[in-house]
Structures are given as structure tokens and as C-alpha cells.
Amino acid sequence: MQISFHKTHITDEEINAAKEAMESGWITMGPKTVEFENKFKEYIGSHEAVSVNSATAALHLALKAIGLQRGDEVIVPTNTFVATAEVVTYFDAIPVLCDIEADTHNIDTSKIEMLITSRTKAIIPVHFAGQPCDMDEIYEIADKYHLNVIEDAAHALPSFYKGKTIGNLEKTDITCFSFYATKTLSTGEGGMATTNNSDYAKNMKVNRLHGISRDAWDRYTTKAAWHYDIIDNGCKYNTTDINASIGLVQLKKQDVLLEKRRRIAKQYTEAFKNNPNIILPFIKNDRVTSWHLYVIKIDNRDEVIEQLKVKGIGCSVHFIPIHKHSYYKHKYHYDNDAYPVANDVFEKSLSLPIYPDLSDEEITYIIEHVNAIVN
Ligand SMILES: Cc1ncc(COP(=O)(O)O)c(C=O)c1O
């Protein structure tokens, strides 16, 4: 049997929606993008949603909207995808890395305060695998030191913190979602920034399209179509109506798709809970995870990956910590010993396949072989 680590959920519905968009005569950002933004903010409960072509773009625009400047510092967990730290470097600002919790693999909020200096401007918590971070503790620190909070919610659609939807926590400035191919909602590439601050939303809308005062659809549908003004030094981060049409179909299914991933997680947990060599994912009581990832911890991780590969089972590792990557290590001189928990978690973590279209037969096969290999 061959089981890939991930397979994107695409049905005739998504294909037909993309086809309709292509046949409509308007394929770049237009009415479908506006509809997607409206439906997305309805789903999340936020006042604003700004559609962009990746979470990386959303994070970049978010940092621009809060006014990040050269030399500022932004605290990010070291256990994340490079995008979270990379966007900080776009400003010649400094990503300051924080160690993580051993159980959730999220930023360890007890270690944030000692990283704060007079140059600290913001914190970017990452909801690892879909489990929300300790947001109340983060807000307390942010309030005390007047910091902005930008959530990296690339994994967190849908996720809930103390009953509230990620993307609509009132003390957060901007929340950034990813619609990359492996994410819980996928448009191939894509992203969304949500906020309850209309000034931030306005700023991000202008800067996702070169800093132009009016977008292409607006210019297309109103008089004096040729006239526009550049009011900021923006980026080319807009999305297309083809992606938005796929997103609209996938958004409708989010609750059903979550239920399917939850069922798989439950089956894994049930099957591995008596295996003394497997440490299971740990979810805090007041959180609901999207189950974007199912991460176990084991010894001899690399060897297990190889053996599972021989059995046709694709796995992955989330993440190689930022401080271990050459560019970041050399440029910012991070001290490997400053992140003992992240180092240990990295050595042992293994992400198993978890996606809605995984069949019962495939789940059983994965369980059997993981239990047999890790014993
Ligand atoms: C935690 C995290 N942040 C940000 C990103 C970037 O997302 P995108 O590929 O949509 O730019 C990813 C993508 O994998 C991610 O895992």
C-alpha cells in the first residue's frame, strides 16, 4: 500500500467552481474574492478579512500594518515554518526566537518576558498543529510592554481558544491563515488576514496590490477606469477569483472536514495510547485543535521514518527549528543551547498522515505498522 503524507481534498465541486470562474471572463481578483472574504469573516466572526496569495504575504502585510521598522525586534517561536521569521527580516527587523512547551510544542509563554528589550515591537504566536497558544498569558505580556500581537494561524482553521474562534480574538491585532496545498482549507496557494481593526484592513488591502488606491475590479467597474494613485510602497500579493472560488467551496465544508480529521486523531490516540514508546499529542482542556497535524514523539525517529517509508507510509517532521537553519544561524547567531525543549521535540517528532480522504483501510494499515515498528 502507498499512503502519501498528504492528499488535498478536491472534488468535482471544487473543480466546477474553478471552471466557472475561468469561464466567467474575469479570473483575477474580483467578485468571487469579495464573496470569499465576506463568507470567511462570517465563518470566523471577525469584522474584516483580507484575501492574499499566501500566509507569508498575510504576515508580511500584517507587520507592515502595525508599522514594524528597521531594527525592531519580533518574538517568534523557534518551532515554526521559516515564513514566520522570514517576514520579520523583510523589514531589516530581528526575529527573536523563543523556546517552546514540551507538551503542546507551542511558544513557552514563561520564557517570553526575558526576551523583551526596548526594541521589541510584537509577538507572533504560532498555533502549532492547530492547537491555540496560551493567548491570555501572551496578552498579559503584550499589555505590560505595549506590544502588538499577530497570530500565525496557518494551522488553525478552525481552532478555538476558550470557546472563541481563532481569527476573532479581540486583543489580537491581525490573524493570518494559510490555504497552501497541505492546509485544512486549500486553494493551491492562498491566505487570509482577519482583523477587527478597519484601519489595518484598509492598509493591507492597499498594500496587497502595489499600494494602489483602487483595485483592478474597482477600476474595471467604475468610470475613469484608467485613473489610480499609488499611496504606499505595496506588494503584489492579491489573489485570484479562481482560487477564491475553490476557497468558497472548501469553506462550506470546514466543519465536516474537521470532524473527519478528529475521527482519525481519535483512532490514532486509541491505538497508540498503550504503546509505551509513543508520546501522544497533548491538547489542553480549554482548546479545540483543527488537527492540521497529528504529531507523535518517539526515539530513533529517523530510522522509524525510513521503515515506514519501506511500508509505503509517507510521514513528515514539523519543524526543523528556525535556529538550526544555516541562514538564520549565521545571520543572527542564535545559540543552539538556548532552545533545549525545541531541540528535544525536534529530535523525536513525527507527523503522521491526517487528512479527510484517508480511508479506514489506510488508517488501519498506518496504525498496525507504526505500532509494529515503534515497539
Ligand atoms: C506555521 C506556518 N506559518 C506560515 C506558513 C506559510 O504559509 P504559506 O505557504 O501560505 O505562505 C506555514 C506554511 O506551511 C506554516 O506552517
The ligand as a MOL file (V3000), in Angstrom:
LIG
                    3D

  0  0  0     0  0            999 V3000
M  V30 BEGIN CTAB
M  V30 COUNTS 16 16 0 0 0
M  V30 BEGIN ATOM
M  V30 1 C 3.3200 27.8360 10.8260 0
M  V30 2 C 3.3130 28.3260 9.4040 0
M  V30 3 N 3.3320 29.6520 9.1730 0
M  V30 4 C 3.3070 30.1480 7.9280 0
M  V30 5 C 3.2900 29.3210 6.8300 0
M  V30 6 C 3.3110 29.9160 5.4660 0
M  V30 7 O 2.1470 29.6350 4.7540 0
M  V30 8 P 2.0740 29.9390 3.1880 0
M  V30 9 O 2.7090 28.7900 2.4840 0
M  V30 10 O 0.6040 30.0470 2.8950 0
M  V30 11 O 2.7870 31.2120 2.9470 0
M  V30 12 C 3.2560 27.9250 7.0120 0
M  V30 13 C 3.2270 27.0430 5.8520 0
M  V30 14 O 3.4690 25.8890 5.8650 0
M  V30 15 C 3.2790 27.4240 8.3350 0
M  V30 16 O 3.2790 26.0990 8.5680 0
M  V30 END ATOM
M  V30 BEGIN BOND
M  V30 1 1 1 2
M  V30 2 1 2 3
M  V30 3 2 2 15
M  V30 4 2 3 4
M  V30 5 1 4 5
M  V30 6 1 5 6
M  V30 7 2 5 12
M  V30 8 1 6 7
M  V30 9 1 7 8
M  V30 10 2 8 9
M  V30 11 1 8 10
M  V30 12 1 8 11
M  V30 13 1 12 13
M  V30 14 1 12 15
M  V30 15 2 13 14
M  V30 16 1 15 16
M  V30 END BOND
M  V30 END CTAB
M  END
